[in-house]
Amino acid sequence: MSRDRVLAYLDAHRDRHVEQLCDWLRIPSISALTARKRDIARAAEFVAAELRDLGLAAESIDLGGNPLIYAESEIRLDRRTLLFYGHYDVQPVDPLDLWQSPPFEPRLADGVLYARGASDDKGQVYAHLKALEAYVKQGLELPVNVKFIIEGEEECGGHSIYEYTEKNPERLACDAVIISDTTLYNETTPGICYSLKGIAFMEIRVSGPAADLHSGSYGGVVQNPGNAICEIVAALRDADGRCRIPGFYDDVLELDDAERAAFASLGYTDQILRQETGAPAPFGEKGYTTLERMWARPTCDVNGLVSGYGGEGGKTIIPATATAKVSMRLVPDQVPEKIAAAFKAYVERIAPPGVRIEVLNLHKANPVLVPRDSEMMQAGMRALAAGFGAQPVFIREGGSIPIVGTFQSCLRAPVLLLGYGLSTDNIHSPNEKFHLANFWNGARTTAILLEEAAK
């Protein structure tokens, strides 16, 4: 009976919940930009106020970065406890000219909500809040204890959430961590992610002459950092996209036959890849399907390459410097520190003469593999099936959520990666979007999960 009342409430208040979400999306909480500090504070207070309105004890925690918002219901020892994690900060909006509408002026069109943060991660977090609201506004007792930890540094690699989790495992203690920052399998099939890739994010800095030089006067007599960075980058992978760094694949946990069969059963085709990405053809390691490469194989990719003059017209110089940013997405059981050290040694060895090389390790995260047979995972599968009206599947994810590994090690609780977005939601890109059906079904799923977790 209580489930019927909760779901009826969510159905009756759909439009109001979208309007409230839009109020949050209008706050440009871009954590990468120091000029947005005031907006970061506004976004944090928005979610804190929502949690207080639902009767939770909420507070803002300042560890020198952007505020953490922590909240909890009354904790009863005879109930299970769920910890919900999410983030209120968003990615920068560049390139702005590719947006079809202003990124912080939410736009509704054909059942889709367009705005920066709509899917990553405000919309998904907000689905949890509305599920909780349905219980509270109906005067129903929560079937489980709930805790929330919402951060504002996920998109800029901040330290606050890690420091707080490591120092306060008793306060965050729970029976499961619920994270909605991943995706469904596709538009018609919900899914629970059981593995995330880790990352070793590096920067290569090449310097040559003390200043830019005239290419006519000094071309061919000093090493060109622009040419040098291209040589280095070209040597990172072979023609099939396989990384050339010695030892890169030594610790890779290979897929077993059951997983490969499960991947194949999902029916992901190269045509789907082309539709999703606009790329003319698939590319990658031989011997693996596109889905296997996407979910279960490590990668090495240039994310940015800068040198010399790129403006209008010409400027004939030998640039003084060149920079490349390179991310390596890692799979179980690769170790980010080991991979970063191997990358540094390899780049320094292959660098051409006549330039100075500096290799920096900017960011790292461990890969994650979550057991698929836990009680909480099965509760999540039941909730998804009821919330979305379709049988869910197990999926992997090519992206990284670094805090997952910290939660696993510090809290020793299962992590449920219960994503409500789609891989085509343009997160980190212009025209980010969130399908309203997924927002509403996500709220239904969370509401049902509270009941299923209590079992």
For each residue, the residues with C-beta under 8 A, 3 or more apart:
1: 4 5
2: 5 6 138 140 451
3: 6 7 447 448 451
4: 1 7 8
5: 1 2 8 9 138 140
6: 2 3 9 10 131 134 135 138 140 447
7: 3 4 10 11 134 444 447 448
8: 4 5 11 12
9: 5 6 12 13 134 137 138
10: 6 7 13 14 17 130 131 134 440 443 444 447
11: 7 8 14 440
12: 8 9
13: 9 10 16 17 130
14: 10 11 17 18 436 440
15: 18 19
16: 13 19 20
17: 10 13 14 20 21 126 130 439 440 443
18: 14 15 21 22 108 113 436 439
19: 15 16 22 23
20: 16 17 23 24 126
21: 17 18 24 25 106 113 122 123 126 439
22: 18 19 25 26 106 113 115
23: 19 20 26 27 46
24: 20 21 27 43 46 47 88 117 122 126
25: 21 22 104 106 113 115 116 117 118 122 123
26: 22 23 104 105 106 115
27: 23 24 39 42 43 46 104
28: 36 39 90 103 104 116
29: 36 39 40 42 43 44 88 89 90 117 152
30: 33 36 39 89 90 91 92 93 116 155
31: 36 40 66 89 90 152 153 154 155 156 158
32: 91 92 155 156
33: 30 36 92
34: 37
35:
36: 28 29 30 31 33 39 40
37: 34 40 41
38: 41 42
39: 27 28 29 30 36 42 43
40: 29 31 36 37 43 44 66 67 89 152
41: 37 38 44 45 67
42: 27 29 38 39 45 46
43: 24 27 29 39 40 46 47 88 89 152
44: 29 40 41 47 48 60 66 67 69 88 150 152
45: 41 42 48 49 60
46: 23 24 27 42 43 49 50 88
47: 24 43 44 50 51 69 88 125 129 150
48: 44 45 51 52 58 59 60 69 71
49: 45 46 52 53
50: 46 47 53 54 129
51: 47 48 54 56 58 69 71 129 148
52: 48 49 55 56 57 58 71
53: 49 50
54: 50 51 129 132 133 136
55: 52 73 136
56: 51 52 71 72 73 146 148
57: 52 71 72
58: 48 51 52 69 70 71 148
59: 48 69 70 71
60: 44 45 48 67 68 69
61: 67 68 69 70 160 164
62: 65 67 68
63: 68 159 160 163 164
64: 160
65: 62 152 153 158 159 160
66: 31 40 44 89 151 152 153 158 160
67: 40 41 44 60 61 62 152
68: 60 61 62 63 149 150 151 152 160 161 164
69: 44 47 48 51 58 59 60 61 88 148 149 150 151
70: 58 59 61 147 148 149 164 171
71: 48 51 52 56 57 58 59 147 148
72: 56 57 75 145 146 147 148
73: 55 56 142 145 146 147
74: 145
75: 72 81 145
76: 79 145
77:
78:
79: 76 143 144 145 454
80: 144 145 175 176 453 454
81: 75 144 145 146 147 173 174 175
82: 144 145 146 147 174 175 176 177 178 449 450 453
83: 146 147 148 149 172 174 176 177 178 407 411 413
84: 125 128 146 147 148 149 177 178 179
85: 148 149 150 151 177 178 179 403 407
86: 121 124 125 128 148 150 151 179 180 181
87: 121 125 150 151 152 153 154 155 181
88: 24 29 43 44 46 47 69 121 122 125 150 151 152
89: 29 30 31 40 43 66 151 152 153 154 155 156
90: 28 29 30 31 116 117 120 122 155
91: 30 32 116 120 155 427 428
92: 30 32 33
93: 30 96 99 103 104 116 430
94:
95: 98 430
96: 93 99 103 430
97:
98: 95 430 431
99: 93 96 102 103 430 431
100: 107 114 430 431
101: 105 107 114
102: 99 105
103: 28 93 96 99 115 116 430 432
104: 25 26 27 28 93 115 116
105: 26 101 102 115
106: 21 22 25 26 113 114 115 118
107: 100 101 113 114 115
108: 18 111 112 113 114 436
109: 112 114
110:
111: 108 435 436 437
112: 108 109 433 434 435 436
113: 18 21 22 25 106 107 108 118 123 433 434 435 436 439
114: 100 101 106 107 108 109 118 431 432 433
115: 22 25 26 103 104 105 106 107 118 432 433
116: 25 28 30 90 91 93 103 104 432
117: 24 25 29 90 120 121 122 123 432
118: 25 106 113 114 115 122 123 425 432 433 434
119: 123 124 421 422 425 426 427 432 433 434
120: 90 91 117 124 181 421 425 427 428 432
121: 86 87 88 117 124 125 154 180 181
122: 21 24 25 88 90 117 118 125 126
123: 21 25 113 117 118 119 126 127 420 421 434 439
124: 86 119 120 121 127 128 180 181 419 420 421 434 442
125: 47 84 86 87 88 121 122 128 129 150 180
126: 17 20 21 24 122 123 129 130 439
127: 123 124 130 131 180 420 439 442 443 445 446
128: 84 86 124 125 131 132 148 178 180 443 446
129: 47 50 51 54 125 126 132 133
130: 10 13 17 126 127 133 134 443
131: 6 10 127 128 134 135 443 444 445 446 447 449 450
132: 54 128 129 135 136 142 146 446
133: 54 129 130 136 137
134: 6 7 9 10 130 131 137 138 443 447
135: 6 131 132 138 140 141 142 447 450
136: 54 55 132 133 139 140
137: 9 133 134
138: 2 5 6 9 134 135
139: 136
140: 2 5 6 135 136
141: 135
142: 73 132 135 145 146 450
143: 79 450 451 453 454
144: 79 80 81 82 450 453 454
145: 72 73 74 75 76 79 80 81 82 142
146: 56 72 73 81 82 83 84 132 142 450
147: 70 71 72 73 81 82 83 84 172 174
148: 51 56 58 69 70 71 72 83 84 85 86 128
149: 68 69 70 83 84 85 161 164 165 172
150: 44 47 68 69 85 86 87 88 125
151: 66 68 69 85 86 87 88 89 154 158 160 161 403
152: 29 31 40 43 44 65 66 67 68 87 88 89 158 160
153: 31 65 66 87 89 156 157 158 159 160 161
154: 31 87 89 121 151 158 161 181 403
155: 30 31 32 87 89 90 91
156: 31 32 89 153
157: 153 362 363 402
158: 31 65 66 151 152 153 154 161
159: 63 65 153 162 163
160: 61 63 64 65 66 68 151 152 153 163 164
161: 68 149 151 153 154 158 164 165 403 406
162: 159 165 166 402 403 406
163: 63 159 160 166 167
164: 61 63 68 70 149 160 161 167 168
165: 149 161 162 168 169 172 403 406 407 410 411
166: 162 163 169 406 410
167: 163 164
168: 164 165 171 172
169: 165 166 172 173 410 411
170: 173
171: 70 168
172: 83 147 149 165 168 169 410 411
173: 81 169 170 411 413
174: 81 82 83 147 177 411 413
175: 80 81 82 376 413 414 453
176: 80 82 83 376 413 414 415 416 453
177: 82 83 84 85 174 404 407 411 413 414 415 416
178: 82 83 84 85 128 416 418 446 449
179: 84 85 86 182 401 404 415 416 417 418
180: 86 121 124 125 127 128 418 419 420 442 446
181: 86 87 120 121 124 154 401 417 419
182: 179 193 196 397 399 401 417 418 419 421
183: 191 193 395 397 419 420 421 422 423 425
184: 187 189 190 191 388 419 420 421 422 438
185: 189 190 191 266 392 393 395
186: 189 422 423
187: 184 422 435
188: 390
189: 184 185 186 390 391 392 393
190: 184 185 384 385 387 388 390 392 393 445
191: 183 184 185 384 392 393 394 395 419
192: 377 380 381 384 392 393 394 395 416 417 418
193: 182 183 196 370 394 395 396 397 417 419
194: 369 370 371 372 377 394 395 396 417
195: 295 296 331 332 367 368 369 370 396 397
196: 182 193 367 368 396 397 399 400 401 404 417
197: 298 299 329 330 331 367 397 398 399 400
198: 329 330 331 334 336 364 365 366 367 368 400 402 405
199: 327 328 329 330 336 363 364 365 400 402
200: 327 328 330 336 339 340 343 361 363 364
201: 303 325 326 327 328 361 362 363 364
202: 325 326 327 328 340 343 344 359 360 361 362
203: 323 324 325 326 359 360 362
204: 229 232 233 323 324 325 326 347 357 358 359
205: 321 322 323 357 358 359 360
206: 225 228 229 232 307 321 322 323 351 355 356 357
207: 225 320 321 355 356 358
208: 222 223 224 225 228 318 319 320 321 354 355 356
209: 212 213 218 222 318 320
210: 320
211: 320
212: 209 308 317 318 319 320
213: 209 217 218 222 317 318 320
214: 217 218 316 317 318
215: 218 219 316 317 318
216: 219 316
217: 213 214
218: 209 213 214 215 221 222 318
219: 215 216 224 318
220:
221: 218
222: 208 209 213 218 318 354
223: 208 227 228 352 353 354 355
224: 208 219 227 228 318 319
225: 206 207 208 228 229 307 318 319 320 321 322 355
226: 229 230 307 308 318 319 322
227: 223 224 230 231 352
228: 206 208 223 224 225 231 232 322 351 352 354 355
229: 204 206 225 226 232 233 305 307 322 323 324
230: 226 227 233 234
231: 227 228 234 235 350 352
232: 204 206 228 229 235 236 324 347 350 351 352
233: 204 229 230 236 302 305 324 326
234: 230 231
235: 231 232 244 350
236: 232 233 243 244 245 300 302 326
237: 241 242 243 244 300
238: 241 242 244
239:
240: 284 285 286
241: 237 238 283 284 285 299
242: 237 238 285 286
243: 236 237 248 249 298 299 300 328
244: 235 236 237 238 248 346
245: 236 248 300 339 342 343 346
246: 342 346
247: 250 338 342
248: 243 244 245 298 300 328 339 342
249: 243 252 298
250: 247
251: 333 334 335 338
252: 249 297 298 331 333 334
253: 331 332 333 369
254:
255: 259 260 263 292 296
256: 259 260
257: 260 261
258: 261 262
259: 255 256 262 263 296
260: 255 256 257 263 264 292
261: 257 258 264 265
262: 258 259 265 266 393 394
263: 255 259 260 266 268 289 291 292 295 296
264: 260 261 289 291
265: 261 262
266: 185 262 263 291 393 395
267:
268: 263 272 273 289 290 291
269: 272 273 290
270: 273 274 281 282 290
271: 274 275
272: 268 269 275 276
273: 268 269 270 276 277 279 282 290
274: 270 271 277 278 279 280 281 282
275: 271 272
276: 272 273 423 424
277: 273 274
278: 274
279: 273 274 282 283
280: 274
281: 270 274
282: 270 273 274 279 290
283: 241 279
284: 240 241 288 290 293 297
285: 240 241 242 288 293 297
286: 240 242
287:
288: 284 285 292 293 296 297
289: 263 264 268 292 293
290: 268 269 270 273 282 284 293 294
291: 263 264 266 268 294 295
292: 255 260 263 288 289 295 296 297
293: 284 285 288 289 290 296 297 299
294: 290 291 297 396 398
295: 195 263 291 292 395 396 397 398
296: 195 255 259 263 288 292 293 331 396
297: 252 284 285 288 292 293 294 331
298: 197 243 248 249 252 328 329 330 331 334
299: 197 241 243 293 327 328 329 398
300: 236 237 243 245 248 326 327 328
301: 326 327 328 329
302: 233 236 305 324 325 326
303: 201 325 326 327
304: 323 324 325
305: 229 233 302 322 323 324 325
306: 322 323 324
307: 206 225 226 229 319 321 322 323
308: 212 226 315 317 319 322
309: 314 315 317 319
310:
311: 315
312:
313:
314: 309
315: 308 309 311
316: 214 215 216
317: 212 213 214 215 308 309
318: 208 209 212 213 214 215 218 219 222 224 225 226
319: 208 212 224 225 226 307 308 309 322
320: 207 208 209 210 211 212 213 225
321: 205 206 207 208 225 307
322: 205 206 225 226 228 229 305 306 307 308 319
323: 203 204 205 206 229 304 305 306 307
324: 203 204 229 232 233 302 304 305 306
325: 201 202 203 204 302 303 304 305 362
326: 201 202 203 204 233 236 300 301 302 303 343
327: 199 200 201 202 299 300 301 303
328: 199 200 201 202 243 248 298 299 300 301 339 343
329: 197 198 199 298 299 301 398 399 400
330: 197 198 199 200 298 334 335 336 339 366 367
331: 195 197 198 252 253 296 297 298 334 367
332: 195 253 367 368 369
333: 251 252 253 367
334: 198 251 252 298 330 331 338 339 367
335: 251 330 338 339 366
336: 198 199 200 330 339 340 364 365 366
337: 340 341 364
338: 247 251 334 335 341 342
339: 200 245 248 328 330 334 335 336 342 343
340: 200 202 336 337 343 344 361 364
341: 337 338 344 345
342: 245 246 247 248 338 339 345 346
343: 200 202 245 326 328 339 340 346 347 359
344: 202 340 341 347 348 359 361
345: 341 342 348 349
346: 244 245 246 342 343 349 350
347: 204 232 343 344 350 351 357 359
348: 344 345 351 357 359
349: 345 346
350: 231 232 235 346 347
351: 206 228 232 347 348 355 357
352: 223 227 228 231 232 355
353: 223
354: 208 222 223 228
355: 206 207 208 223 225 228 351 352
356: 206 207 208
357: 204 205 206 347 348 351
358: 204 205 207
359: 202 203 204 205 343 344 347 348
360: 202 203 205
361: 200 201 202 340 344 364
362: 157 201 202 203 325
363: 157 199 200 201
364: 198 199 200 201 336 337 340 361 402
365: 198 199 336 400 401 402 405
366: 198 330 335 336 402 405
367: 195 196 197 198 330 331 332 333 334 400 405
368: 195 196 198 332 401 404 405 408 415
369: 194 195 253 332
370: 193 194 195 374 377 414 415 416 417
371: 194 374 377 414
372: 194 377 394
373: 377 378
374: 370 371 377 378 414
375: 378 379
376: 175 176 379 380 414 416 453
377: 192 194 370 371 372 373 374 380 381 414 416
378: 373 374 375 381 382
379: 375 376 382 383 449 452 453 455
380: 192 376 377 383 384 416 418 449 452
381: 192 377 378 384 385 392
382: 378 379 385 386 448 452
383: 379 380 386 387 418 445 446 448 449 452
384: 190 191 192 380 381 387 388 392 418 445
385: 190 381 382 388 389 390 391 392
386: 382 383 389 444 445 448
387: 190 383 384 441 442 444 445 446 447 448
388: 184 190 384 385 392 441 444 445
389: 385 386 441
390: 188 189 190 385
391: 189 385
392: 185 189 190 191 192 381 384 385 388
393: 185 189 190 191 192 262 266
394: 191 192 193 194 262 372
395: 183 185 191 192 193 194 266 295
396: 193 194 195 196 294 295 296
397: 182 183 193 195 196 197 295 417 419
398: 197 294 295 299 329
399: 182 196 197 329
400: 196 197 198 199 329 365 367
401: 179 181 182 196 365 368 404 417
402: 157 162 198 199 364 365 366 405 406
403: 85 151 154 161 162 165 406 407
404: 177 179 196 368 401 407 408 415 417
405: 198 365 366 367 368 402 408 409
406: 161 162 165 166 402 403 409 410
407: 83 85 165 177 403 404 410 411 413 415
408: 368 404 405 411 412 413 415
409: 405 406 412
410: 165 166 169 172 406 407
411: 83 165 169 172 173 174 177 407 408
412: 408 409
413: 83 173 174 175 176 177 407 408
414: 175 176 177 370 371 374 376 377
415: 176 177 179 368 370 404 407 408
416: 176 177 178 179 192 370 376 377 380
417: 179 181 182 192 193 194 196 370 397 401 404
418: 178 179 180 182 192 380 383 384 445 446 449
419: 124 180 181 182 183 184 191 193 397
420: 123 124 127 180 183 184 438 439 441 442 445
421: 119 120 123 124 182 183 184 425 427 434 438
422: 119 183 184 186 187 425 435 438
423: 183 186 276
424: 276
425: 118 119 120 183 421 422 432 433 434 435
426: 119 429 430 431 432 433
427: 91 119 120 421 432
428: 91 120 432
429: 426 432
430: 93 95 96 98 99 100 103 426
431: 98 99 100 114 426
432: 103 114 115 116 117 118 119 120 425 426 427 428 429
433: 112 113 114 115 118 119 425 426
434: 112 113 118 119 123 124 421 425 438 439
435: 111 112 113 187 422 425 438 439
436: 14 18 108 111 112 113 439 440
437: 111 440 441
438: 184 420 421 422 434 435 441 442
439: 17 18 21 113 123 126 127 420 434 435 436 442 443
440: 10 11 14 17 436 437 443 444
441: 387 388 389 420 437 438 444 445
442: 124 127 180 387 420 438 439 445 446
443: 10 17 127 128 130 131 134 439 440 446 447
444: 7 10 131 386 387 388 440 441 447 448
445: 127 131 190 383 384 386 387 388 418 420 441 442 448 449
446: 127 128 131 132 178 180 383 387 418 442 443 449 450
447: 3 6 7 10 131 134 135 387 443 444 450 451
448: 3 7 382 383 386 387 444 445 451 452
449: 82 131 178 379 380 383 418 445 446 452 453
450: 82 131 135 142 143 144 146 446 447 453 454
451: 2 3 143 447 448 454 455
452: 379 380 382 383 448 449 455
453: 80 82 143 144 175 176 376 379 449 450
454: 79 80 143 144 450 451
455: 379 451 452
